[in-house]
Amino acid sequence: MPLVFLSPIKKTYKSEVCSLSTLLGLFLLLAAILIPLFAVYTTEDFWVRITEYTEQPLVDYYENYMIYFTELHNIPYQTYFDSSSNILNDNFEKLYNLSIGNNCHKIGSGFLTYTSTDIDGDGIKDKITIKYEFGEDITALDQFDVKLIFFLKYGLTKKVKLIMTPMIYINIPIFINRLGHGKEIRLNGNLELIQKSPIISSTITSQVYNIKNPLQIKYNDSSPFDLLYYYNLYKNNNYTLKYNYEKLEKTTTENKKIQIIIDMYIPKLQKVLYVQSIYESIKYAWMQYFYIFLPIYIILYILFKFIIQNNIFYSQIKSDI
């Protein structure tokens, strides 16, 4: 008597846990998971490790500075020095006078002031102005070289948590057109973060002090202090701050003072190179992973089905017949 089936006949393939068919199925499933993962991880455009973002850094003056002036044309050269540290001032004058004669002098009339400005009212400082003013000590000189170092507090908080104390070094010549008159030197420019390597993304604040603060160093009586030595140490760090400026000069007749005014603008969109966290990498890579996983899974599934249905690896067959 013939049998009539109203629905398709179903065949079920069953294998033991430790059989070759089971091991093959697990192997192909693992391959379907790992092959697209390997492809995504090794492709730079799919698994992004290093990228950049923009943020306005938090910047403020650190209240430490050093400055000295060197006469350009008279021999022996006269050197004038000043800093925010009384100990450093005394040591500098004593050590230089021992090494090059009594030609180093402490600036008695110099003082530094600074102001911070929030231009757009968003609560973040957009501009820092530093003003150094001096008068009767060196206005008799007509040409001199100025070296100025000061420190800033610099912070990033958006995708990386970074606090550092960068050093700003400025070296400019000053020419007095008419002796006895004052001079105003204005530097106008932007602060730029320089990175030799990306910053590692982290939720923990990293304190990076680019250099030991020279104002806190105990000096050896046998060697004079050198600004450039510390600046060269600073330049070798992975993260430094550069001041890109243009110089404007004008002669003043109101007083005999010499003023150096430094306007530093903090960029709204500072580019920061950083290493993404695993979470961020997965967030952007999962779609690429899915698009690779889907065709590989289908191909391996068809291959596994072909092997089982043709009994290449043994499995038990159960059907409705």
Sequence and secondary structure as in RCSB ss.txt:
>XXXX:A:sequence
MPLVFLSPIKKTYKSEVCSLSTLLGLFLLLAAILIPLFAVYTTEDFWVRITEYTEQPLVDYYENYMIYFTELHNI
PYQTYFDSSSNILNDNFEKLYNLSIGNNCHKIGSGFLTYTSTDIDGDGIKDKITIKYEFGEDITALDQFDVKLIF
FLKYGLTKKVKLIMTPMIYINIPIFINRLGHGKEIRLNGNLELIQKSPIISSTITSQVYNIKNPLQIKYNDSSPF
DLLYYYNLYKNNNYTLKYNYEKLEKTTTENKKIQIIIDMYIPKLQKVLYVQSIYESIKYAWMQYFYIFLPIYIIL
YILFKFIIQNNIFYSQIKSDI
>XXXX:A:secstr
     SS   EEEE  TTSHHHHHHHHHHHHHHHHHHHHHHH TTTS  EEEEEE  EEEEEEEEEEEEEESSSS
S  EEEEES HHHHHHHHHHHHHHH S EEE SS EEEEEEE SSSSSS  EEEEEEEE TTTTT SEEEEEEEE
EEEEEE SSS EEE  EEEEEEEEE SSTT EEEEEEEEEEEEEESS EE  SS EEE SS  GGG    TTS  
 HHHHHHHHHTSSEEEEEEEEEEEEEE S S EEEEEEEE  TTEEEEEE  HHHHHHHHHHHHHHHHHHHHHHH
HHHHHHHHHTTSS  EEEE  
